[in-house]
């Protein structure tokens, strides 16, 4: 599945928005590689990238939530933790079995659709909160 960036996904905090765009472009890279029959080479690169980058990105969001006393902080952070453990699980699967087709599909489908849904629902709810606080 390919995920397409649209400006409807902007939450209004430029640091977070540019990180989201970067994540989308990385997934697009995997999707393109899959189309060229090079998904297996690209999948490890994406997983390694996500392990580092997403940690920073989630931390940035969570800092912002703490700073603004976001009431749904714990739930939101819980979603982040689940995503990180999915990335971890897929990276371990890669170590154990190499880039199987199912790993490529799971990475593409599960992680990409998680990201899209998370931004649409969970990050957007936070964005709405920031607006009600007059913070953005
Ligand atoms: Fe988030």
Boltz pocket constraint, residues with backbone or C-beta under 6 A from the ligand:
constraints:
  - pocket:
      binder: B
      contacts: [[A, 61], [A, 76], [A, 80], [A, 118], [A, 122], [A, 123]]
      max_distance: 6.0
